[in-house]
Structure formats: C-alpha cells, structure tokens
Amino acid sequence: MKKILFALPLLIVAGACTHKTDNSKNMEYDQGVAHIGTVIGFRDSKPVNAMPKATAFRMTGDYSNNVGITLGKDGSPVYFPDPSDISANSAPIDLGNGWWLNRQGISSGSVFTKYTFDEYSRLKAVPSVKQLKAAIIPRARVSEIRELPFTIAEAPGNLDSIRSFLASGKEMKAKLFIDTDQ
C-alpha cells in the first residue's frame, strides 16, 4: 500500500509533463525578431511585438489646451476621456510648424471641445453626450495626422528626431509578417 501511495504522486507529475519540440530549427529572423515557422497552439505561437506608435497631428487652429473627443460617422462621440484620465501630461507637445505630439488619444476623427485640460480634469463625472456635443468648438478638428517611428513611450524623449522626421515628409510603411507556410 505504501508503494502505491508513493508512486501515485510520481504518476501524476509524469502525466502532467508535455512533449516540447525544438522550434529553433523552424525560426526565421526578420530585423532581429524571431518568427517561428508553422506551428499550431498558443504555446508555440509567433511572438507579438506590436507596440503602439506615437502620432503627431495638426489642427485647424490652436486648440492645444482643449480636450479632444472623437466623433463617429453619425456625429456622436465615440471616444471621450474620463476626467480622471486627464492631467497636465495629456496636453500635446508643440513640435513646431503646426505639428503637435499626441498625448491624449487624438485620431483623424477628433474634434476639440471648449473644456480646457484643467477644467475637464476637475469635473466630478464624464459629461453627457448632449453636453459633449454642445461643447464642441465649431470647425475645431484634426486636419492631419502622422504615425511616428517611435512608440508612445519613446516619443517624448525623441522630440528632435520627430521634428526631423516630420520635416522630411516621409511616411511610415507598416510591415506585416505573413507566414507563407500555412
């Protein structure tokens, strides 16, 4: 009986082990990132290296101290921040020549409200849809937006490089890895 009680945990541990394959033979390298060849399952899936890229935008006027919201095709707000999400660090950074570093989540469908960052951050609750629509400054919108070659975290430390990038007029090309073995 003691032998069975001793062997039982060993059988459980042995049964929990899985066969692991050496995927290093099937790896492809693209710009220093390893991509595993054709495999199925979460454990052996390809690595995800997607970090959100920072963006810069231009506006139809200087609304750099105004909270932006994003409207849907029907004109209703689809994105608007919670007052607790707004701080002095939400204001865009002036990059010159009309460009601003996005630090609030502005997109091509964004418009600007009469709320300043300070006013909005002191609100006790998110304004209603009706209040948000009434607060939109007429014709105050994003007029141009560009994806930058830096992540959101890297961008504030690379302002001179961003200025050079914007002055060059280059567009970022999204690179998509497609596994052709499937």
Residue, then its C-alpha position, 0 to 999 in steps of 0.5 A: m500500500k505504501k508503494i502505491l501511495f508513493a508512486l501515485p504522486l510520481l504518476i501524476v507529475a509524469g502525466a502532467c509533463t508535455h512533449k516540447t519540440d525544438n522550434s529553433k530549427n523552424m525560426e526565421y529572423d526578420q530585423g532581429v525578431a524571431h518568427i517561428g515557422t508553422v506551428i499550431g497552439f498558443r504555446d508555440s505561437k509567433p511572438v507579438n511585438a506590436m507596440p503602439k506608435a506615437t502620432a503627431f497631428r495638426m489642427t485647424g487652429d490652436y486648440s492645444n489646451n482643449v480636450g479632444i473627443t472623437l466623433g463617429k460617422d453619425g456625429s456622436p462621440v465615440y471616444f471621450p476621456d474620463p476626467s480622471d484620465i486627464s492631467a497636465n501630461s495629456a496636453p500635446i507637445d508643440l513640435g513646431n510648424g503646426w505639428w503637435l505630439n499626441r498625448q491624449g488619444i487624438s485620431s483623424g476623427s477628433v474634434f476639440t471641445k471648449y473644456t480646457f485640460d484643467e477644467y475637464s480634469r476637475l469635473k466630478a463625472v464624464p459629461s453627457v453626450k448632449q453636453l459633449k456635443a454642445a461643447i464642441i468648438p465649431r470647425a475645431r478638428v484634426s486636419e492631419i495626422r502622422e504615425l511616428p517611428f517611435t512608440i508612445a513611450e519613446a516619443p517624448g524623449n525623441l522630440d528632435s528626431i520627430r521634428s526631423f522626421l516630420a520635416s522630411g515628409k516621409e511616411m511610415k510603411a507598416k510591415l506585416f509578417i505573413d507566414t507563407d507556410q500555412 
